[in-house]
Amino acid sequence: MSFHESATDITVEGSILKAQLSNGEEYLEAEFDLDTVIGVSDGALTWGGENFSESSEDISFDLEGDDEVPILRATINNEDGEQTSSDINLSEYISNNCGEFEYTG
């Protein structure tokens, strides 16, 4: 199950995803370092990389649309030194496993 469907108080501070995640009985504080699974390639946020925050500015997070999709956005310096905007859907590979974040990629 995508984490956001069983979470409250979801935030991103720098590269750290934080939320209260349900374990089926109660909500537990959970944190996950997105720098361990998201990188930058050709000016875009990508899964399977590392340390996206080192080459990103204006990192933000929001639940978007009617389905409240968890989207991470950042301004990236591409290989030509130009700034581009990039986003990534955190629900693609991050789930809630009994009250803990889990990367499934």
Biopython code that builds the backbone (N, CA, C, O; Angstrom):
import numpy as np
from Bio.PDB.StructureBuilder import StructureBuilder

atoms = [
    (1, "MET", "N", (0.843, -1.170, 0.000)),
    (1, "MET", "CA", (0.000, 0.000, 0.000)),
    (1, "MET", "C", (0.892, 1.239, 0.000)),
    (1, "MET", "O", (1.885, 1.301, 0.725)),
    (2, "SER", "N", (0.533, 2.207, -0.808)),
    (2, "SER", "CA", (1.286, 3.445, -0.817)),
    (2, "SER", "C", (1.184, 4.105, 0.555)),
    (2, "SER", "O", (0.116, 4.116, 1.168)),
    (3, "PHE", "N", (2.275, 4.642, 1.022)),
    (3, "PHE", "CA", (2.336, 5.157, 2.387)),
    (3, "PHE", "C", (1.310, 6.244, 2.671)),
    (3, "PHE", "O", (0.771, 6.313, 3.776)),
    (4, "HIS", "N", (1.034, 7.091, 1.688)),
    (4, "HIS", "CA", (0.186, 8.253, 1.965)),
    (4, "HIS", "C", (-1.265, 7.885, 2.255)),
    (4, "HIS", "O", (-2.011, 8.697, 2.803)),
    (5, "GLU", "N", (-1.670, 6.678, 1.896)),
    (5, "GLU", "CA", (-3.042, 6.239, 2.148)),
    (5, "GLU", "C", (-3.265, 5.830, 3.603)),
    (5, "GLU", "O", (-4.407, 5.671, 4.036)),
    (6, "SER", "N", (-2.182, 5.660, 4.354)),
    (6, "SER", "CA", (-2.290, 5.259, 5.759)),
    (6, "SER", "C", (-1.401, 6.138, 6.636)),
    (6, "SER", "O", (-0.808, 5.672, 7.609)),
    (7, "ALA", "N", (-1.321, 7.428, 6.268)),
    (7, "ALA", "CA", (-0.435, 8.344, 6.979)),
    (7, "ALA", "C", (-1.139, 9.662, 7.281)),
    (7, "ALA", "O", (-2.109, 10.040, 6.624)),
    (8, "THR", "N", (-0.621, 10.346, 8.295)),
    (8, "THR", "CA", (-1.043, 11.704, 8.606)),
    (8, "THR", "C", (0.207, 12.547, 8.804)),
    (8, "THR", "O", (1.308, 12.019, 8.965)),
    (9, "ASP", "N", (0.027, 13.850, 8.791)),
    (9, "ASP", "CA", (1.121, 14.793, 9.069)),
    (9, "ASP", "C", (2.356, 14.525, 8.203)),
    (9, "ASP", "O", (3.472, 14.486, 8.720)),
    (10, "ILE", "N", (2.169, 14.343, 6.906)),
    (10, "ILE", "CA", (3.281, 14.056, 5.996)),
    (10, "ILE", "C", (4.011, 15.352, 5.663)),
    (10, "ILE", "O", (3.392, 16.333, 5.251)),
    (11, "THR", "N", (5.326, 15.350, 5.841)),
    (11, "THR", "CA", (6.154, 16.501, 5.492)),
    (11, "THR", "C", (7.478, 16.010, 4.911)),
    (11, "THR", "O", (7.856, 14.850, 5.072)),
    (12, "VAL", "N", (8.169, 16.922, 4.233)),
    (12, "VAL", "CA", (9.542, 16.675, 3.807)),
    (12, "VAL", "C", (10.368, 17.853, 4.298)),
    (12, "VAL", "O", (10.055, 19.008, 4.009)),
    (13, "GLU", "N", (11.424, 17.553, 5.043)),
    (13, "GLU", "CA", (12.347, 18.563, 5.542)),
    (13, "GLU", "C", (13.720, 18.246, 4.977)),
    (13, "GLU", "O", (14.374, 17.297, 5.411)),
    (14, "GLY", "N", (14.157, 19.045, 4.003)),
    (14, "GLY", "CA", (15.397, 18.741, 3.302)),
    (14, "GLY", "C", (15.205, 17.470, 2.502)),
    (14, "GLY", "O", (14.397, 17.432, 1.574)),
    (15, "SER", "N", (15.942, 16.429, 2.856)),
    (15, "SER", "CA", (15.785, 15.141, 2.166)),
    (15, "SER", "C", (15.022, 14.120, 3.010)),
    (15, "SER", "O", (14.895, 12.963, 2.610)),
    (16, "ILE", "N", (14.516, 14.532, 4.166)),
    (16, "ILE", "CA", (13.880, 13.597, 5.095)),
    (16, "ILE", "C", (12.360, 13.641, 4.965)),
    (16, "ILE", "O", (11.733, 14.678, 5.183)),
    (17, "LEU", "N", (11.778, 12.496, 4.604)),
    (17, "LEU", "CA", (10.334, 12.316, 4.560)),
    (17, "LEU", "C", (9.883, 11.915, 5.962)),
    (17, "LEU", "O", (10.420, 10.975, 6.549)),
    (18, "LYS", "N", (8.888, 12.638, 6.497)),
    (18, "LYS", "CA", (8.388, 12.362, 7.843)),
    (18, "LYS", "C", (6.877, 12.193, 7.789)),
    (18, "LYS", "O", (6.203, 12.829, 6.979)),
    (19, "ALA", "N", (6.350, 11.336, 8.652)),
    (19, "ALA", "CA", (4.899, 11.147, 8.741)),
    (19, "ALA", "C", (4.562, 10.345, 9.984)),
    (19, "ALA", "O", (5.428, 9.755, 10.630)),
    (20, "GLN", "N", (3.291, 10.346, 10.291)),
    (20, "GLN", "CA", (2.725, 9.431, 11.267)),
    (20, "GLN", "C", (2.135, 8.293, 10.436)),
    (20, "GLN", "O", (1.180, 8.507, 9.690)),
    (21, "LEU", "N", (2.693, 7.088, 10.555)),
    (21, "LEU", "CA", (2.253, 5.946, 9.752)),
    (21, "LEU", "C", (1.476, 4.952, 10.609)),
    (21, "LEU", "O", (1.857, 4.654, 11.741)),
    (22, "SER", "N", (0.393, 4.451, 10.057)),
    (22, "SER", "CA", (-0.421, 3.464, 10.766)),
    (22, "SER", "C", (0.225, 2.084, 10.688)),
    (22, "SER", "O", (0.712, 1.669, 9.637)),
    (23, "ASN", "N", (0.219, 1.384, 11.820)),
    (23, "ASN", "CA", (0.659, -0.014, 11.819)),
    (23, "ASN", "C", (-0.544, -0.948, 11.947)),
    (23, "ASN", "O", (-0.392, -2.140, 12.214)),
    (24, "GLY", "N", (-1.742, -0.387, 11.754)),
    (24, "GLY", "CA", (-2.968, -1.154, 11.866)),
    (24, "GLY", "C", (-3.683, -0.952, 13.187)),
    (24, "GLY", "O", (-4.887, -1.181, 13.297)),
    (25, "GLU", "N", (-2.931, -0.519, 14.191)),
    (25, "GLU", "CA", (-3.509, -0.287, 15.515)),
    (25, "GLU", "C", (-3.344, 1.148, 15.976)),
    (25, "GLU", "O", (-4.224, 1.701, 16.635)),
    (26, "GLU", "N", (-2.210, 1.751, 15.629)),
    (26, "GLU", "CA", (-1.918, 3.120, 16.048)),
    (26, "GLU", "C", (-1.017, 3.782, 15.010)),
    (26, "GLU", "O", (-0.503, 3.130, 14.102)),
    (27, "TYR", "N", (-0.840, 5.089, 15.167)),
    (27, "TYR", "CA", (0.054, 5.827, 14.274)),
    (27, "TYR", "C", (1.404, 6.017, 14.957)),
    (27, "TYR", "O", (1.477, 6.400, 16.125)),
    (28, "LEU", "N", (2.467, 5.741, 14.211)),
    (28, "LEU", "CA", (3.825, 5.822, 14.723)),
    (28, "LEU", "C", (4.613, 6.863, 13.942)),
    (28, "LEU", "O", (4.419, 7.021, 12.736)),
    (29, "GLU", "N", (5.511, 7.579, 14.637)),
    (29, "GLU", "CA", (6.394, 8.517, 13.953)),
    (29, "GLU", "C", (7.360, 7.731, 13.079)),
    (29, "GLU", "O", (7.948, 6.739, 13.512)),
    (30, "ALA", "N", (7.512, 8.192, 11.838)),
    (30, "ALA", "CA", (8.430, 7.511, 10.922)),
    (30, "ALA", "C", (9.204, 8.544, 10.118)),
    (30, "ALA", "O", (8.694, 9.620, 9.809)),
    (31, "GLU", "N", (10.441, 8.203, 9.784)),
    (31, "GLU", "CA", (11.293, 9.049, 8.949)),
    (31, "GLU", "C", (11.993, 8.184, 7.918)),
    (31, "GLU", "O", (12.264, 7.004, 8.143)),
    (32, "PHE", "N", (12.282, 8.811, 6.764)),
    (32, "PHE", "CA", (12.982, 8.101, 5.693)),
    (32, "PHE", "C", (13.830, 9.113, 4.940)),
    (32, "PHE", "O", (13.330, 10.163, 4.536)),
    (33, "ASP", "N", (15.107, 8.809, 4.748)),
    (33, "ASP", "CA", (16.012, 9.707, 4.030)),
    (33, "ASP", "C", (15.893, 9.457, 2.531)),
    (33, "ASP", "O", (16.383, 8.450, 2.019)),
    (34, "LEU", "N", (15.240, 10.376, 1.837)),
    (34, "LEU", "CA", (15.038, 10.236, 0.392)),
    (34, "LEU", "C", (16.350, 10.275, -0.384)),
    (34, "LEU", "O", (16.407, 9.801, -1.519)),
    (35, "ASP", "N", (17.410, 10.837, 0.213)),
    (35, "ASP", "CA", (18.719, 10.856, -0.450)),
    (35, "ASP", "C", (19.277, 9.455, -0.674)),
    (35, "ASP", "O", (20.199, 9.289, -1.473)),
    (36, "THR", "N", (18.747, 8.449, 0.005)),
    (36, "THR", "CA", (19.242, 7.081, -0.166)),
    (36, "THR", "C", (18.628, 6.389, -1.377)),
    (36, "THR", "O", (19.103, 5.330, -1.786)),
    (37, "VAL", "N", (17.570, 6.974, -1.961)),
    (37, "VAL", "CA", (16.885, 6.302, -3.076)),
    (37, "VAL", "C", (16.568, 7.207, -4.267)),
    (37, "VAL", "O", (16.150, 6.714, -5.314)),
    (38, "ILE", "N", (16.760, 8.524, -4.127)),
    (38, "ILE", "CA", (16.476, 9.453, -5.226)),
    (38, "ILE", "C", (17.749, 10.197, -5.586)),
    (38, "ILE", "O", (18.443, 10.726, -4.718)),
    (39, "GLY", "N", (18.046, 10.231, -6.878)),
    (39, "GLY", "CA", (19.192, 10.964, -7.383)),
    (39, "GLY", "C", (18.754, 11.927, -8.465)),
    (39, "GLY", "O", (17.563, 12.177, -8.653)),
    (40, "VAL", "N", (19.737, 12.465, -9.176)),
    (40, "VAL", "CA", (19.479, 13.385, -10.283)),
    (40, "VAL", "C", (20.199, 12.860, -11.511)),
    (40, "VAL", "O", (21.376, 12.502, -11.450)),
    (41, "SER", "N", (19.480, 12.816, -12.632)),
    (41, "SER", "CA", (20.070, 12.412, -13.907)),
    (41, "SER", "C", (19.525, 13.326, -14.992)),
    (41, "SER", "O", (18.311, 13.472, -15.134)),
    (42, "ASP", "N", (20.413, 13.937, -15.753)),
    (42, "ASP", "CA", (20.018, 14.843, -16.833)),
    (42, "ASP", "C", (19.028, 15.904, -16.365)),
    (42, "ASP", "O", (18.077, 16.222, -17.079)),
    (43, "GLY", "N", (19.244, 16.450, -15.177)),
    (43, "GLY", "CA", (18.404, 17.520, -14.668)),
    (43, "GLY", "C", (17.050, 17.092, -14.157)),
    (43, "GLY", "O", (16.153, 17.924, -14.019)),
    (44, "ALA", "N", (16.875, 15.796, -13.870)),
    (44, "ALA", "CA", (15.580, 15.304, -13.390)),
    (44, "ALA", "C", (15.769, 14.408, -12.167)),
    (44, "ALA", "O", (16.763, 13.690, -12.058)),
    (45, "LEU", "N", (14.811, 14.460, -11.258)),
    (45, "LEU", "CA", (14.799, 13.542, -10.123)),
    (45, "LEU", "C", (14.533, 12.133, -10.630)),
    (45, "LEU", "O", (13.645, 11.926, -11.457)),
    (46, "THR", "N", (15.301, 11.162, -10.137)),
    (46, "THR", "CA", (15.152, 9.785, -10.603)),
    (46, "THR", "C", (15.245, 8.812, -9.428)),
    (46, "THR", "O", (15.966, 9.048, -8.458)),
    (47, "TRP", "N", (14.501, 7.715, -9.540)),
    (47, "TRP", "CA", (14.575, 6.631, -8.567)),
    (47, "TRP", "C", (15.859, 5.848, -8.777)),
    (47, "TRP", "O", (16.371, 5.778, -9.895)),
    (48, "GLY", "N", (16.378, 5.262, -7.718)),
    (48, "GLY", "CA", (17.541, 4.393, -7.806)),
    (48, "GLY", "C", (18.858, 5.129, -7.723)),
    (48, "GLY", "O", (19.919, 4.516, -7.840)),
    (49, "GLY", "N", (18.809, 6.417, -7.527)),
    (49, "GLY", "CA", (20.030, 7.204, -7.382)),
    (49, "GLY", "C", (20.260, 7.557, -5.925)),
    (49, "GLY", "O", (19.681, 6.958, -5.019)),
    (50, "GLU", "N", (21.122, 8.546, -5.723)),
    (50, "GLU", "CA", (21.436, 8.992, -4.371)),
    (50, "GLU", "C", (21.662, 10.491, -4.354)),
    (50, "GLU", "O", (21.994, 11.104, -5.368)),
    (51, "ASN", "N", (21.474, 11.062, -3.176)),
    (51, "ASN", "CA", (21.895, 12.425, -2.869)),
    (51, "ASN", "C", (21.297, 13.504, -3.766)),
    (51, "ASN", "O", (21.996, 14.435, -4.167)),
    (52, "PHE", "N", (20.006, 13.383, -4.081)),
    (52, "PHE", "CA", (19.362, 14.396, -4.909)),
    (52, "PHE", "C", (19.469, 15.782, -4.284)),
    (52, "PHE", "O", (19.557, 16.781, -4.998)),
    (53, "SER", "N", (19.462, 15.845, -2.958)),
    (53, "SER", "CA", (19.433, 17.150, -2.293)),
    (53, "SER", "C", (20.729, 17.938, -2.476)),
    (53, "SER", "O", (20.734, 19.159, -2.320)),
    (54, "GLU", "N", (21.826, 17.254, -2.805)),
    (54, "GLU", "CA", (23.100, 17.943, -2.997)),
    (54, "GLU", "C", (23.105, 18.831, -4.233)),
    (54, "GLU", "O", (23.854, 19.807, -4.286)),
    (55, "SER", "N", (22.281, 18.510, -5.227)),
    (55, "SER", "CA", (22.241, 19.321, -6.449)),
    (55, "SER", "C", (20.859, 19.927, -6.678)),
    (55, "SER", "O", (20.511, 20.289, -7.802)),
    (56, "SER", "N", (20.071, 20.035, -5.602)),
    (56, "SER", "CA", (18.710, 20.558, -5.711)),
    (56, "SER", "C", (18.528, 21.788, -4.830)),
    (56, "SER", "O", (19.175, 21.941, -3.794)),
    (57, "GLU", "N", (17.636, 22.650, -5.272)),
    (57, "GLU", "CA", (17.235, 23.818, -4.496)),
    (57, "GLU", "C", (15.716, 23.834, -4.436)),
    (57, "GLU", "O", (15.047, 23.117, -5.180)),
    (58, "ASP", "N", (15.189, 24.641, -3.560)),
    (58, "ASP", "CA", (13.735, 24.829, -3.459)),
    (58, "ASP", "C", (12.997, 23.490, -3.386)),
    (58, "ASP", "O", (12.007, 23.289, -4.089)),
    (59, "ILE", "N", (13.469, 22.587, -2.548)),
    (59, "ILE", "CA", (12.821, 21.285, -2.376)),
    (59, "ILE", "C", (11.488, 21.501, -1.666)),
    (59, "ILE", "O", (11.425, 22.148, -0.621)),
    (60, "SER", "N", (10.426, 20.951, -2.248)),
    (60, "SER", "CA", (9.102, 21.100, -1.637)),
    (60, "SER", "C", (8.309, 19.809, -1.794)),
    (60, "SER", "O", (8.641, 18.943, -2.603)),
    (61, "PHE", "N", (7.265, 19.710, -1.007)),
    (61, "PHE", "CA", (6.417, 18.528, -1.014)),
    (61, "PHE", "C", (4.975, 18.963, -0.872)),
    (61, "PHE", "O", (4.668, 19.899, -0.133)),
    (62, "ASP", "N", (4.077, 18.269, -1.595)),
    (62, "ASP", "CA", (2.657, 18.543, -1.452)),
    (62, "ASP", "C", (1.854, 17.320, -1.861)),
    (62, "ASP", "O", (2.303, 16.504, -2.665)),
    (63, "LEU", "N", (0.666, 17.206, -1.297)),
    (63, "LEU", "CA", (-0.300, 16.198, -1.729)),
    (63, "LEU", "C", (-1.147, 16.865, -2.796)),
    (63, "LEU", "O", (-1.848, 17.837, -2.513)),
    (64, "GLU", "N", (-1.091, 16.353, -4.031)),
    (64, "GLU", "CA", (-1.692, 17.046, -5.164)),
    (64, "GLU", "C", (-2.874, 16.301, -5.761)),
    (64, "GLU", "O", (-2.911, 15.071, -5.787)),
    (65, "GLY", "N", (-3.842, 17.079, -6.242)),
    (65, "GLY", "CA", (-4.989, 16.527, -6.943)),
    (65, "GLY", "C", (-6.018, 15.921, -6.014)),
    (65, "GLY", "O", (-5.844, 15.889, -4.795)),
    (66, "ASP", "N", (-7.101, 15.437, -6.620)),
    (66, "ASP", "CA", (-8.186, 14.829, -5.853)),
    (66, "ASP", "C", (-7.739, 13.581, -5.098)),
    (66, "ASP", "O", (-8.276, 13.271, -4.035)),
    (67, "ASP", "N", (-6.752, 12.861, -5.648)),
    (67, "ASP", "CA", (-6.250, 11.647, -4.998)),
    (67, "ASP", "C", (-5.144, 11.938, -3.986)),
    (67, "ASP", "O", (-4.620, 11.021, -3.353)),
    (68, "GLU", "N", (-4.792, 13.213, -3.834)),
    (68, "GLU", "CA", (-3.731, 13.630, -2.922)),
    (68, "GLU", "C", (-2.450, 12.826, -3.136)),
    (68, "GLU", "O", (-1.939, 12.190, -2.214)),
    (69, "VAL", "N", (-1.947, 12.864, -4.353)),
    (69, "VAL", "CA", (-0.723, 12.155, -4.725)),
    (69, "VAL", "C", (0.475, 12.869, -4.089)),
    (69, "VAL", "O", (0.591, 14.088, -4.214)),
    (70, "PRO", "N", (1.371, 12.135, -3.408)),
    (70, "PRO", "CA", (2.515, 12.758, -2.742)),
    (70, "PRO", "C", (3.636, 13.090, -3.738)),
    (70, "PRO", "O", (4.340, 12.201, -4.217)),
    (71, "ILE", "N", (3.786, 14.377, -4.038)),
    (71, "ILE", "CA", (4.743, 14.824, -5.049)),
    (71, "ILE", "C", (5.878, 15.609, -4.398)),
    (71, "ILE", "O", (5.647, 16.551, -3.640)),
    (72, "LEU", "N", (7.110, 15.203, -4.708)),
    (72, "LEU", "CA", (8.312, 15.922, -4.309)),
    (72, "LEU", "C", (8.755, 16.757, -5.499)),
    (72, "LEU", "O", (8.846, 16.243, -6.614)),
    (73, "ARG", "N", (9.031, 18.041, -5.279)),
    (73, "ARG", "CA", (9.492, 18.936, -6.342)),
    (73, "ARG", "C", (10.819, 19.565, -5.933)),
    (73, "ARG", "O", (11.092, 19.773, -4.751)),
    (74, "ALA", "N", (11.632, 19.860, -6.940)),
    (74, "ALA", "CA", (12.899, 20.531, -6.677)),
    (74, "ALA", "C", (13.363, 21.261, -7.927)),
    (74, "ALA", "O", (12.989, 20.911, -9.047)),
    (75, "THR", "N", (14.181, 22.276, -7.714)),
    (75, "THR", "CA", (14.866, 22.947, -8.808)),
    (75, "THR", "C", (16.250, 22.327, -8.895)),
    (75, "THR", "O", (16.988, 22.278, -7.910)),
    (76, "ILE", "N", (16.596, 21.851, -10.097)),
    (76, "ILE", "CA", (17.833, 21.097, -10.317)),
    (76, "ILE", "C", (18.745, 21.879, -11.254)),
    (76, "ILE", "O", (18.275, 22.499, -12.208)),
    (77, "ASN", "N", (20.042, 21.852, -10.985)),
    (77, "ASN", "CA", (21.013, 22.381, -11.934)),
    (77, "ASN", "C", (21.381, 21.256, -12.890)),
    (77, "ASN", "O", (21.963, 20.252, -12.477)),
    (78, "ASN", "N", (21.041, 21.422, -14.179)),
    (78, "ASN", "CA", (21.349, 20.361, -15.141)),
    (78, "ASN", "C", (22.817, 20.426, -15.557)),
    (78, "ASN", "O", (23.571, 21.265, -15.063)),
    (79, "GLU", "N", (23.215, 19.543, -16.462)),
    (79, "GLU", "CA", (24.617, 19.440, -16.869)),
    (79, "GLU", "C", (25.140, 20.704, -17.542)),
    (79, "GLU", "O", (26.346, 20.951, -17.542)),
    (80, "ASP", "N", (24.242, 21.511, -18.118)),
    (80, "ASP", "CA", (24.640, 22.765, -18.760)),
    (80, "ASP", "C", (24.634, 23.931, -17.784)),
    (80, "ASP", "O", (24.886, 25.070, -18.177)),
    (81, "GLY", "N", (24.349, 23.659, -16.514)),
    (81, "GLY", "CA", (24.306, 24.698, -15.510)),
    (81, "GLY", "C", (22.998, 25.465, -15.465)),
    (81, "GLY", "O", (22.872, 26.439, -14.723)),
    (82, "GLU", "N", (22.026, 25.034, -16.251)),
    (82, "GLU", "CA", (20.722, 25.691, -16.258)),
    (82, "GLU", "C", (19.841, 25.078, -15.181)),
    (82, "GLU", "O", (19.950, 23.893, -14.868)),
    (83, "GLN", "N", (18.969, 25.901, -14.621)),
    (83, "GLN", "CA", (18.049, 25.402, -13.609)),
    (83, "GLN", "C", (16.768, 24.910, -14.260)),
    (83, "GLN", "O", (16.183, 25.586, -15.106)),
    (84, "THR", "N", (16.340, 23.714, -13.850)),
    (84, "THR", "CA", (15.093, 23.145, -14.343)),
    (84, "THR", "C", (14.274, 22.659, -13.150)),
    (84, "THR", "O", (14.821, 22.335, -12.096)),
    (85, "SER", "N", (12.973, 22.616, -13.333)),
    (85, "SER", "CA", (12.083, 22.107, -12.298)),
    (85, "SER", "C", (11.820, 20.630, -12.562)),
    (85, "SER", "O", (11.621, 20.223, -13.706)),
    (86, "SER", "N", (11.819, 19.838, -11.507)),
    (86, "SER", "CA", (11.568, 18.411, -11.650)),
    (86, "SER", "C", (10.691, 17.947, -10.496)),
    (86, "SER", "O", (10.726, 18.518, -9.406)),
    (87, "ASP", "N", (9.905, 16.904, -10.748)),
    (87, "ASP", "CA", (9.086, 16.338, -9.679)),
    (87, "ASP", "C", (9.086, 14.823, -9.780)),
    (87, "ASP", "O", (9.399, 14.248, -10.823)),
    (88, "ILE", "N", (8.724, 14.189, -8.664)),
    (88, "ILE", "CA", (8.675, 12.736, -8.612)),
    (88, "ILE", "C", (7.547, 12.321, -7.667)),
    (88, "ILE", "O", (7.352, 12.926, -6.613)),
    (89, "ASN", "N", (6.814, 11.292, -8.057)),
    (89, "ASN", "CA", (5.691, 10.777, -7.277)),
    (89, "ASN", "C", (6.239, 9.796, -6.238)),
    (89, "ASN", "O", (6.685, 8.704, -6.589)),
    (90, "LEU", "N", (6.204, 10.180, -4.975)),
    (90, "LEU", "CA", (6.778, 9.340, -3.925)),
    (90, "LEU", "C", (6.020, 8.038, -3.715)),
    (90, "LEU", "O", (6.575, 7.081, -3.175)),
    (91, "SER", "N", (4.762, 7.986, -4.133)),
    (91, "SER", "CA", (3.985, 6.755, -3.928)),
    (91, "SER", "C", (4.371, 5.645, -4.902)),
    (91, "SER", "O", (3.933, 4.506, -4.740)),
    (92, "GLU", "N", (5.186, 5.960, -5.914)),
    (92, "GLU", "CA", (5.598, 4.928, -6.870)),
    (92, "GLU", "C", (6.398, 3.818, -6.193)),
    (92, "GLU", "O", (6.205, 2.642, -6.503)),
    (93, "TYR", "N", (7.298, 4.181, -5.268)),
    (93, "TYR", "CA", (8.189, 3.184, -4.677)),
    (93, "TYR", "C", (8.338, 3.265, -3.165)),
    (93, "TYR", "O", (9.181, 2.573, -2.593)),
    (94, "ILE", "N", (7.539, 4.094, -2.509)),
    (94, "ILE", "CA", (7.623, 4.162, -1.053)),
    (94, "ILE", "C", (6.292, 3.707, -0.476)),
    (94, "ILE", "O", (5.233, 4.210, -0.850)),
    (95, "SER", "N", (6.363, 2.749, 0.441)),
    (95, "SER", "CA", (5.146, 2.189, 1.031)),
    (95, "SER", "C", (5.242, 2.235, 2.555)),
    (95, "SER", "O", (6.277, 2.579, 3.125)),
    (96, "ASN", "N", (4.142, 1.883, 3.183)),
    (96, "ASN", "CA", (4.061, 1.758, 4.632)),
    (96, "ASN", "C", (4.063, 0.274, 4.966)),
    (96, "ASN", "O", (3.155, -0.461, 4.576)),
    (97, "ASN", "N", (5.084, -0.161, 5.689)),
    (97, "ASN", "CA", (5.174, -1.555, 6.120)),
    (97, "ASN", "C", (5.065, -1.586, 7.646)),
    (97, "ASN", "O", (6.061, -1.433, 8.354)),
    (98, "CYS", "N", (3.857, -1.785, 8.132)),
    (98, "CYS", "CA", (3.601, -1.894, 9.580)),
    (98, "CYS", "C", (4.101, -0.680, 10.364)),
    (98, "CYS", "O", (4.668, -0.827, 11.447)),
    (99, "GLY", "N", (3.891, 0.515, 9.816)),
    (99, "GLY", "CA", (4.271, 1.732, 10.517)),
    (99, "GLY", "C", (5.668, 2.227, 10.217)),
    (99, "GLY", "O", (6.151, 3.149, 10.876)),
    (100, "GLU", "N", (6.335, 1.628, 9.227)),
    (100, "GLU", "CA", (7.668, 2.075, 8.820)),
    (100, "GLU", "C", (7.696, 2.293, 7.316)),
    (100, "GLU", "O", (7.069, 1.553, 6.557)),
    (101, "PHE", "N", (8.438, 3.329, 6.889)),
    (101, "PHE", "CA", (8.614, 3.547, 5.458)),
    (101, "PHE", "C", (9.430, 2.406, 4.867)),
    (101, "PHE", "O", (10.357, 1.900, 5.498)),
    (102, "GLU", "N", (9.074, 2.007, 3.644)),
    (102, "GLU", "CA", (9.821, 0.966, 2.940)),
    (102, "GLU", "C", (9.953, 1.353, 1.476)),
    (102, "GLU", "O", (8.971, 1.716, 0.827)),
    (103, "TYR", "N", (11.181, 1.273, 0.960)),
    (103, "TYR", "CA", (11.437, 1.508, -0.462)),
    (103, "TYR", "C", (11.252, 0.190, -1.194)),
    (103, "TYR", "O", (11.848, -0.819, -0.818)),
    (104, "THR", "N", (10.428, 0.190, -2.241)),
    (104, "THR", "CA", (10.099, -1.054, -2.944)),
    (104, "THR", "C", (10.655, -1.103, -4.357)),
    (104, "THR", "O", (10.249, -1.951, -5.151)),
    (105, "GLY", "N", (11.578, -0.206, -4.682)),
    (105, "GLY", "CA", (12.121, -0.132, -6.040)),
    (105, "GLY", "C", (13.208, -1.130, -6.300)),
    (105, "GLY", "O", (13.753, -1.177, -7.403)),
]
sb = StructureBuilder()
sb.init_structure("model")
sb.init_model(0)
sb.init_chain("A")
sb.init_seg("    ")
for serial, (resi, resn, name, xyz) in enumerate(atoms, 1):
    if name == "N":
        sb.init_residue(resn, " ", resi, " ")
    sb.init_atom(name, np.array(xyz, "f"), 0.0, 1.0, " ", f" {name:<3s}", serial, name[0])
structure = sb.get_structure()
